Amino acid sequence: MGKLAGKTAIITGAASGIGRASARLFAEEGARVFIADRSDAVRDVAAEIGNAATAFTGDAGDKSFVDSLVAAATADGPLDIAFANAGISGGFNRLLELEVSEWEQVLRVNLIGVFLLVQAAAREMVKTGRGAILCTASVAGIRSGAGGSPYSASKAGVINFVQTSAYQLSGTGIRINAICPGVIETGMTQPMFDMARERGTEGKIGQLNPLKRAAQPIEVARLAAFLVSDDASYVNGQAVAVDGGLSASHPVMPGKIW
C-alpha cells in the first residue's frame, strides 16, 4: 500500500515538469489526484494516470477557478493534500526595463495563486482537523542569481507566506511547507536546456552546484510526496531546497575554493 493511499490531493501546474511528475507519483502512491493547469495538456496527464486522476483547465490566479477546483475535489469527501505548484518565469528583463504589467502577471500566478489555493484548501481541511499543504517556491526566493526580479520576489514571498501560514494555522492539524527547486528540466526551463543541447553545452547546466548537474522533475516529486505524507508528520513551516547543494554556499569559483 502506498504512502498516500486513500488520500485526495489537488495539484496545480500539473501539465508538465514537477506538477506532472508529482501527479503521477502521488497516484502511484495511492492518492486520488485532481490536477489543474492552464494548458490542455493536463488532460493528457490525467489520461496517462487513469481513473485516479481528474483534470481541470484554468487559471491558478483566478479565485473562482480555484474555488471550483477545491469544490470538485471535496464533493465526495475531505481534502487531504493541496500542492500549489503552478508558476511562470516572467522572463529576465533587467530592473530598469521592467514594466509594472510584468510584475503583476508574475505575482498574480506565483504568489496570489498560491494564496488562493492555500486559503481555499485550508478552509476545507480545518473541518477535519488535518491536512498537508505544499507550495513550490525556488532557490531564487532564497537569494539572487537564479531568476528575474519579479520571479525571485514572488518565490521569496511564497517562502514567507508558508512560514506565516504555519503559525496562522496553529492548532488546526494542518501542515504547510515549501520546496525550493534549483535547476530542474521543466516546461519553464526547457528553452534553456534546448539551447544548451544545440550548442553542445548541456553538461554545463548545473555546474555551480556540488553535484554538478541539473535535476529531473521526479527528483523533486519524490520530496513532494514525502512532505505531504504522514512520514513528514512533524515537518511544518519549512522551505526545503532541492538544488544539488547550490544554496548551501555563497558564490565561489568551482575548483578554486581552497
C-alpha positions in Angstrom: 0.0 0.0 0.0 1.4 3.4 -1.0 2.2 6.2 1.5 -0.7 8.3 0.1 -3.3 5.5 -0.1 -6.9 6.7 0.3 -5.9 10.4 0.2 -7.3 13.1 -2.0 -4.9 15.6 -3.5 -5.0 18.8 -5.6 -2.0 19.7 -7.7 -1.8 22.9 -9.8 0.6 23.4 -12.7 0.3 19.7 -13.4 0.6 19.7 -17.2 4.4 19.4 -17.2 7.5 19.3 -15.1 7.3 19.0 -11.4 3.5 19.0 -11.4 3.2 16.2 -13.9 5.8 14.1 -12.1 4.1 14.7 -8.8 0.7 13.9 -10.1 1.9 10.5 -11.4 3.9 9.7 -8.3 1.0 10.7 -5.9 -1.3 8.4 -7.9 1.2 5.6 -7.8 1.3 6.1 -4.0 -2.4 5.6 -3.8 -3.9 9.1 -3.9 -6.8 10.3 -6.0 -5.5 13.4 -7.8 -7.3 16.5 -9.0 -4.9 18.1 -11.4 -5.1 21.6 -12.9 -3.3 23.7 -15.4 -4.0 26.4 -17.9 -2.7 24.1 -20.6 -5.0 21.4 -22.1 -2.0 19.1 -21.8 -3.2 18.4 -18.3 -5.8 16.2 -19.7 -3.1 14.1 -21.3 -1.5 13.7 -17.9 -4.8 12.6 -16.5 -5.2 10.0 -19.3 -1.7 8.7 -18.5 -2.6 8.2 -14.9 -6.1 6.7 -15.4 -9.1 6.6 -13.2 -7.2 8.1 -10.2 -6.9 11.4 -11.9 -9.4 14.2 -12.8 -8.2 17.1 -14.9 -9.3 20.7 -15.0 -8.1 23.6 -17.2 -8.0 27.1 -15.7 -6.0 29.9 -14.3 -4.4 29.3 -10.9 -4.6 33.1 -10.2 -8.4 33.1 -10.7 -10.2 32.8 -7.4 -13.4 31.4 -9.0 -11.4 28.7 -10.7 -9.5 27.7 -7.6 -12.7 27.6 -5.6 -14.4 25.4 -8.1 -11.4 23.1 -8.2 -11.5 22.7 -4.4 -15.2 22.2 -4.5 -14.8 19.4 -7.0 -12.1 17.7 -5.0 -14.2 17.8 -1.9 -17.5 16.8 -3.5 -17.2 13.1 -2.3 -15.1 13.5 0.8 -12.4 15.5 2.6 -9.3 17.1 1.1 -6.1 15.7 2.4 -3.4 17.4 0.2 -3.0 20.6 -1.7 0.1 21.2 -3.8 0.2 24.8 -5.1 2.8 24.3 -7.8 1.7 26.5 -10.7 4.1 29.2 -11.7 5.6 31.2 -14.5 9.1 32.6 -15.1 8.2 36.1 -16.2 11.4 36.4 -18.3 14.7 38.0 -17.5 14.2 41.7 -18.2 16.6 43.9 -16.3 15.3 46.1 -13.5 15.4 49.4 -15.5 13.5 47.7 -18.3 10.7 46.0 -16.3 7.1 47.1 -16.8 4.5 47.1 -14.0 2.5 44.6 -16.1 5.3 42.1 -15.9 5.4 42.2 -12.1 1.6 42.0 -11.9 1.4 38.9 -14.1 4.2 37.0 -12.2 2.8 37.9 -8.8 -0.7 37.0 -9.8 0.2 33.5 -10.7 3.2 32.7 -8.5 2.1 34.4 -5.2 -1.6 35.3 -5.4 -2.3 31.9 -7.0 -0.6 30.2 -4.1 -2.5 32.2 -1.6 -5.8 31.3 -3.3 -5.3 27.6 -3.1 -3.8 27.6 0.4 -6.7 29.6 1.7 -9.4 27.5 -0.1 -7.8 24.2 0.9 -7.2 25.2 4.5 -10.8 26.2 4.9 -11.8 22.6 4.0 -9.0 21.0 6.0 -9.9 22.7 9.3 -13.2 20.8 9.1 -11.4 17.5 9.6 -8.5 18.8 11.7 -5.8 17.5 9.4 -4.2 18.2 6.0 -0.9 18.8 4.3 -0.2 21.8 2.0 2.8 22.2 -0.1 3.9 25.2 -2.2 6.5 25.4 -4.9 9.0 28.2 -4.2 12.5 28.3 -5.6 16.1 28.8 -4.7 15.5 32.1 -6.5 13.5 33.0 -3.5 16.4 32.3 -1.1 18.9 34.6 -2.7 19.6 36.4 -6.0 21.2 34.8 -9.1 18.6 32.2 -10.0 15.8 34.2 -11.7 14.5 37.5 -12.8 13.4 40.1 -10.3 9.6 39.5 -10.4 10.1 35.7 -10.3 12.6 35.8 -7.4 10.5 38.2 -5.4 7.4 36.1 -5.9 9.2 33.0 -4.7 10.6 34.8 -1.7 7.0 35.8 -1.0 5.9 32.1 -1.2 8.5 31.1 1.4 7.5 33.8 3.8 3.8 33.1 3.2 4.4 29.4 4.1 6.2 30.4 7.3 3.5 32.9 8.4 0.7 30.5 7.4 2.2 27.7 9.5 1.5 29.9 12.6 -1.8 31.2 11.3 -2.9 27.6 11.1 -1.6 26.8 14.6 -3.8 24.1 16.3 -5.7 23.2 13.2 -3.8 20.0 12.4 -2.8 21.4 9.1 0.9 21.4 8.0 2.3 23.6 5.3 5.7 23.6 3.7 7.6 24.8 0.6 10.0 23.2 -1.8 12.7 25.3 -3.4 13.9 23.6 -6.6 17.2 24.6 -8.2 17.9 23.9 -11.9 15.2 21.4 -13.0 14.3 20.4 -16.5 10.7 21.5 -16.8 8.5 23.3 -19.3 9.6 26.6 -17.8 13.3 25.9 -18.3 13.0 23.8 -21.5 14.3 26.6 -23.8 17.5 26.9 -21.8 18.0 23.1 -22.0 17.2 23.0 -25.7 19.6 25.8 -26.4 22.4 24.1 -24.4 21.9 20.9 -26.3 22.1 22.7 -29.6 25.4 24.3 -28.6 26.7 21.1 -27.1 27.0 22.6 -23.6 24.3 20.6 -21.8 26.9 19.3 -19.4 27.5 22.8 -18.1 23.9 23.2 -16.8 24.1 22.9 -13.0 27.8 23.1 -12.9 27.8 25.6 -10.0 26.2 23.2 -7.5 28.3 20.5 -5.8 26.5 17.7 -7.7 27.4 19.5 -11.0 24.2 18.6 -12.8 20.6 19.6 -13.3 17.8 17.6 -11.9 14.8 15.8 -13.3 11.2 16.6 -12.1 10.8 13.2 -10.4 13.6 14.1 -8.0 11.5 17.0 -6.8 8.3 15.0 -6.9 9.8 12.4 -4.5 10.4 15.1 -1.9 6.9 16.5 -2.5 5.4 13.1 -1.9 7.3 12.8 1.3 6.3 16.2 2.6 2.6 15.6 2.0 2.7 12.1 3.5 2.4 11.1 7.1 6.1 10.3 7.1 6.6 14.1 7.4 4.1 14.5 10.2 6.4 16.8 12.2 7.7 18.9 9.3 5.9 22.2 9.3 6.7 25.8 8.1 9.8 24.8 6.3 11.3 25.8 2.9 13.3 22.8 1.7 15.9 23.3 -1.1 16.2 20.6 -3.8 19.1 22.2 -5.7 22.1 19.8 -5.6 23.6 22.0 -2.8 23.6 25.3 -4.7 22.1 27.3 -1.9 24.5 25.9 0.7 27.2 28.4 -0.3 28.0 31.9 -1.2 29.2 32.3 -4.8 32.5 30.6 -5.4 34.7 29.8 -8.4 34.3 26.0 -9.0 37.6 24.3 -8.2 39.1 27.4 -6.6 37.6 27.2 -3.1 40.7 26.4 -1.2 
